[in-house]
Amino acid sequence: MDSFRFVDESAESKLGLSFLEFPEKPLPPSPPCLEVFPSQVSSITKCTVETVNLDGLSLLKGRVSTQEVFALSDLDLVPGKYEGGLKLWEGSLDLVKALHTELQDGKLSITGKRVLELGCGHGLPGIFACLKGASVVHFQDFNSEVLQCLTIPNVNENMQKKSESSSTDATECNCEVETRFFAGDWNDMHRILPHVRGDECGSNREQELGQPEGYDIILMAETVYSISSLPVLYKLIKKCLSRPHGVVYMAAKKHYFGVGGGSRRFLSLMEKDGALAATPIVEVADGSSNVREVWKLHYK
């Protein structure tokens, strides 16, 4: 049985990870970034809906065949073609549990916030934000097929269930939440995401209108497995995260054996840059598989 342990925040004082520096390998060519609209949901693939119970939380998720969507059997990852979005990864569930506890402990508020889930796959963390009162939740995945066949149906099923619910939690659900879906590589994703911060080289529409820039909360689970993608992901986060109070919740394995990435390598990159600080939130261990973690990243 997994041990789900919350970490003392005092442990953040010194990461001591600067020795973890690794060569980067180039990523294969990627498809262009684009917005996927709810009307484009797949009518060909069959999505079987299941219930996921998470320590008292109940969310709906679809099950879609990788063979049917990508003509791939028993493969979780094909770089440049399929990035594992049809599989429900453990880190996604860890992240939802951690967010729920952060809310209960008064360390996080989602109501009225703008949320971005990177590498969303099933989108359960983003769906959780929808159900907890976020005003905007945008979902991003490498594959448009994942959004069409799985993410959008998952969002629709959960929002419909919540709107029909008569439970006391129903008032938390913002049924008017803006949900949008974006596919493509992280290199160019900032060009199509609506809430990206301006920089010294230019401005965005939010700046021109005098509105707050960026996303208040960025969520990501199991996104740091590839060494070569870590710098690109980190640059995108800095372009999208609202200042000065924006936060990132990252769920990941400490090390991804065989592919080279992991939470500690990402934190090493972040520490070297110096713009963000990291607070450990959760450590998950079952004694036999790799240790999983949830971290909270924030501006210094």
C-alpha positions as CSV (number, residue, x, y, z in Angstrom):
1,M,0.0,0.0,0.0
2,D,1.3,3.5,-0.9
3,S,2.4,5.7,1.9
4,F,1.1,9.3,1.2
5,R,3.2,11.5,3.4
6,F,3.1,15.3,3.6
7,V,6.4,17.0,3.9
8,D,7.5,19.6,6.4
9,E,7.9,22.9,4.6
10,S,11.1,23.6,6.5
11,A,12.8,21.0,4.2
12,E,12.8,23.6,1.4
13,S,15.6,25.6,3.0
14,K,18.3,24.1,0.7
15,L,17.7,21.9,-2.2
16,G,21.4,21.1,-2.7
17,L,20.8,19.8,-6.2
18,S,23.2,21.9,-8.3
19,F,25.4,18.9,-9.0
20,L,22.7,17.3,-11.1
21,E,23.6,18.6,-14.5
22,F,23.1,16.5,-17.6
23,P,23.6,16.9,-21.3
24,E,20.5,17.7,-23.4
25,K,19.4,15.7,-26.4
26,P,17.4,17.4,-29.2
27,L,13.7,16.7,-29.4
28,P,12.2,15.3,-32.7
29,P,10.2,17.7,-34.9
30,S,6.8,18.5,-33.4
31,P,3.4,19.3,-35.0
32,P,2.2,22.9,-35.0
33,C,0.4,24.3,-31.9
34,L,-3.3,24.7,-32.2
35,E,-6.5,25.2,-30.2
36,V,-8.8,22.2,-30.1
37,F,-12.5,23.1,-29.8
38,P,-15.1,21.1,-27.9
39,S,-17.0,20.6,-31.1
40,Q,-14.0,18.6,-32.4
41,V,-14.5,15.9,-29.8
42,S,-14.0,12.5,-31.4
43,S,-17.1,10.6,-32.5
44,I,-15.1,7.6,-33.8
45,T,-13.3,6.3,-30.7
46,K,-15.2,4.7,-27.9
47,C,-14.6,6.3,-24.5
48,T,-15.7,4.1,-21.5
49,V,-16.3,6.2,-18.4
50,E,-15.1,5.0,-15.0
51,T,-15.1,6.4,-11.5
52,V,-11.8,7.3,-9.7
53,N,-12.1,7.5,-5.9
54,L,-9.4,9.6,-4.2
55,D,-9.6,9.7,-0.4
56,G,-13.3,10.8,-0.5
57,L,-13.1,12.6,-3.8
58,S,-14.9,11.1,-6.8
59,L,-13.9,12.0,-10.4
60,L,-14.9,10.5,-13.7
61,K,-12.3,9.4,-16.3
62,G,-12.5,7.8,-19.7
63,R,-10.7,4.8,-21.0
64,V,-9.6,4.9,-24.6
65,S,-7.6,2.4,-26.6
66,T,-4.1,3.5,-27.6
67,Q,-4.3,1.1,-30.5
68,E,-7.5,2.7,-31.7
69,V,-6.3,6.3,-31.5
70,F,-2.6,6.0,-32.5
71,A,-2.3,2.4,-33.8
72,L,0.1,1.7,-31.0
73,S,0.0,-1.4,-28.7
74,D,1.5,-1.5,-25.2
75,L,3.5,1.7,-25.7
76,D,3.3,4.6,-23.2
77,L,5.6,6.9,-25.2
78,V,6.8,7.4,-28.7
79,P,8.8,10.7,-28.8
80,G,7.5,13.1,-31.4
81,K,4.3,11.1,-32.0
82,Y,2.7,10.2,-28.7
83,E,3.5,11.4,-25.2
84,G,1.5,9.1,-23.1
85,G,-1.6,11.2,-22.7
86,L,-4.1,8.3,-22.9
87,K,-2.7,6.6,-19.8
88,L,-3.7,7.7,-16.3
89,W,-0.4,8.2,-14.6
90,E,0.1,8.0,-10.8
91,G,1.3,11.5,-10.5
92,S,-2.0,12.9,-11.7
93,L,-3.8,11.2,-8.8
94,D,-1.1,12.4,-6.4
95,L,-1.5,15.9,-7.6
96,V,-5.3,15.9,-7.1
97,K,-4.9,14.6,-3.5
98,A,-2.3,17.2,-2.7
99,L,-4.5,20.0,-4.1
100,H,-7.4,18.8,-2.0
101,T,-5.3,18.8,1.1
102,E,-3.8,22.2,0.4
103,L,-7.4,23.6,0.0
104,Q,-8.5,21.9,3.3
105,D,-5.5,23.4,5.1
106,G,-6.1,26.9,3.8
107,K,-2.8,26.9,1.9
108,L,-4.5,27.3,-1.5
109,S,-7.4,29.1,-3.0
110,I,-8.7,28.2,-6.5
111,T,-11.9,30.2,-6.5
112,G,-11.9,32.8,-9.3
113,K,-8.3,31.8,-10.4
114,R,-6.9,31.3,-13.8
115,V,-5.5,27.8,-14.1
116,L,-3.4,26.1,-16.7
117,E,-2.7,22.3,-16.8
118,L,0.4,21.4,-18.8
119,G,0.7,17.9,-20.3
120,C,-2.9,17.2,-19.1
121,G,-3.8,13.8,-20.6
122,H,-6.9,12.9,-18.7
123,G,-7.0,16.4,-17.1
124,L,-8.1,15.3,-13.6
125,P,-6.1,18.1,-11.8
126,G,-7.6,20.7,-14.1
127,I,-11.0,19.2,-13.7
128,F,-10.6,19.4,-10.0
129,A,-9.9,23.1,-10.4
130,C,-13.0,23.5,-12.4
131,L,-15.1,21.9,-9.7
132,K,-13.5,24.0,-7.0
133,G,-14.4,27.4,-8.5
134,A,-11.7,28.4,-10.9
135,S,-12.9,31.0,-13.4
136,V,-10.6,29.8,-16.2
137,V,-9.1,26.4,-16.8
138,H,-7.0,25.8,-19.9
139,F,-5.8,22.3,-20.7
140,Q,-2.6,21.6,-22.8
141,D,-1.4,18.3,-24.2
142,F,1.1,17.4,-26.9
143,N,-1.4,15.4,-28.9
144,S,-4.6,16.9,-30.2
145,E,-6.0,13.3,-30.4
146,V,-5.7,13.0,-26.6
147,L,-7.8,16.2,-26.2
148,Q,-10.4,15.1,-28.7
149,C,-10.7,11.5,-27.5
150,L,-10.2,11.8,-23.8
151,T,-9.7,15.3,-22.1
152,I,-12.7,17.0,-23.5
153,P,-15.1,14.1,-22.8
154,N,-13.6,13.8,-19.3
155,V,-14.3,17.5,-18.6
156,N,-17.8,17.3,-20.0
157,E,-18.7,14.2,-17.9
158,N,-17.4,15.7,-14.7
159,M,-19.0,19.1,-15.2
160,Q,-22.3,17.5,-16.1
161,K,-22.2,15.3,-13.0
162,K,-21.4,18.2,-10.8
163,S,-24.1,20.5,-12.2
164,E,-26.6,17.7,-11.5
165,S,-25.4,17.0,-8.0
166,S,-27.4,18.1,-5.0
167,S,-24.4,17.7,-2.6
168,T,-23.3,20.6,-0.4
169,D,-20.2,20.9,-2.5
170,A,-22.2,21.9,-5.5
171,T,-21.9,25.6,-4.7
172,E,-18.2,25.4,-5.2
173,C,-18.6,24.4,-8.9
174,N,-18.3,27.3,-11.3
175,C,-20.5,26.1,-14.1
176,E,-19.5,29.2,-16.1
177,V,-15.8,28.3,-15.9
178,E,-14.0,29.0,-19.2
179,T,-12.5,25.7,-20.4
180,R,-10.2,25.7,-23.5
181,F,-7.9,23.1,-25.0
182,F,-4.5,23.5,-26.7
183,A,-2.3,21.0,-28.4
184,G,1.3,21.1,-29.4
185,D,4.9,21.4,-28.3
186,W,6.0,23.5,-25.4
187,N,8.5,25.4,-27.6
188,D,5.7,27.4,-29.3
189,M,2.8,27.0,-26.9
190,H,3.2,30.5,-25.5
191,R,2.2,31.9,-28.9
192,I,-1.4,30.5,-28.7
193,L,-2.1,30.4,-24.9
194,P,-4.4,33.4,-24.1
195,H,-2.8,34.3,-20.7
196,V,0.9,34.8,-21.3
197,R,2.9,37.4,-19.5
198,G,4.6,40.1,-21.6
199,D,8.4,40.7,-21.4
200,E,11.0,43.2,-22.3
201,C,10.6,42.3,-26.0
202,G,7.0,43.0,-26.3
203,S,3.5,43.1,-24.7
204,N,0.4,41.1,-24.8
205,R,-3.3,41.9,-25.0
206,E,-3.7,41.7,-21.2
207,Q,-1.0,44.4,-20.7
208,E,-2.8,46.7,-23.2
209,L,-6.1,46.3,-21.4
210,G,-4.5,46.8,-18.0
211,Q,-5.5,43.3,-16.8
212,P,-3.5,40.9,-14.7
213,E,-1.1,38.8,-16.7
214,G,-0.5,35.1,-16.7
215,Y,-2.0,32.1,-15.0
216,D,-2.5,32.2,-11.2
217,I,-2.0,28.4,-10.9
218,I,-0.1,26.0,-13.2
219,L,-0.6,22.3,-12.7
220,M,1.5,19.5,-14.2
221,A,1.9,15.8,-13.5
222,E,4.5,13.5,-14.9
223,T,5.8,16.1,-17.3
224,V,9.5,16.1,-16.4
225,Y,10.5,12.6,-17.6
226,S,12.6,13.8,-20.5
227,I,15.9,15.6,-19.9
228,S,15.8,17.4,-23.3
229,S,12.3,18.9,-22.6
230,L,13.1,20.3,-19.2
231,P,14.6,23.7,-20.3
232,V,11.7,24.2,-22.7
233,L,9.1,23.4,-20.0
234,Y,10.7,25.7,-17.6
235,K,10.8,28.6,-20.1
236,L,7.1,28.1,-20.8
237,I,6.3,28.2,-17.1
238,K,8.1,31.5,-16.6
239,K,6.3,33.0,-19.6
240,C,2.9,31.9,-18.3
241,L,3.0,32.2,-14.5
242,S,1.4,35.3,-13.0
243,R,3.6,37.6,-10.9
244,P,4.1,37.9,-8.0
245,H,1.8,35.3,-6.4
246,G,1.5,32.7,-9.1
247,V,2.2,29.1,-8.1
248,V,3.0,25.8,-9.8
249,Y,2.1,22.4,-8.4
250,M,4.3,19.7,-9.9
251,A,3.8,16.0,-9.4
252,A,6.5,13.7,-10.7
253,K,8.8,10.7,-9.9
254,K,12.0,11.6,-8.2
255,H,13.8,9.8,-11.1
256,Y,12.6,8.4,-14.4
257,F,14.9,5.4,-14.9
258,G,15.6,4.7,-18.6
259,V,14.5,8.1,-19.9
260,G,16.7,10.3,-17.7
261,G,14.4,13.0,-16.2
262,G,12.8,13.5,-12.8
263,S,11.7,16.0,-10.3
264,R,15.2,16.5,-8.9
265,R,16.7,17.2,-12.3
266,F,14.0,19.8,-13.0
267,L,14.6,21.4,-9.6
268,S,18.3,21.5,-10.3
269,L,17.6,23.5,-13.5
270,M,15.2,25.8,-11.7
271,E,17.7,26.4,-8.8
272,K,20.4,27.3,-11.3
273,D,18.2,29.9,-12.9
274,G,17.2,31.4,-9.5
275,A,13.9,32.9,-10.4
276,L,11.7,30.4,-8.5
277,A,11.8,28.6,-5.2
278,A,10.5,25.2,-4.4
279,T,8.5,23.9,-1.4
280,P,8.1,20.1,-1.0
281,I,4.5,19.1,-0.4
282,V,4.1,15.3,-0.6
283,E,6.3,12.3,-0.9
284,V,4.7,9.0,-2.0
285,A,6.4,5.7,-1.6
286,D,5.2,2.1,-1.8
287,G,8.5,0.4,-1.0
288,S,8.9,-1.3,-4.4
289,S,8.5,1.4,-7.1
290,N,10.1,4.7,-7.7
291,V,9.5,7.5,-5.1
292,R,6.9,10.1,-6.3
293,E,6.8,13.7,-5.1
294,V,4.6,16.8,-5.3
295,W,6.3,20.2,-5.1
296,K,5.0,23.8,-5.0
297,L,7.0,26.3,-7.0
298,H,6.7,30.0,-6.5
299,Y,8.5,33.3,-7.1
300,K,11.3,34.2,-4.6
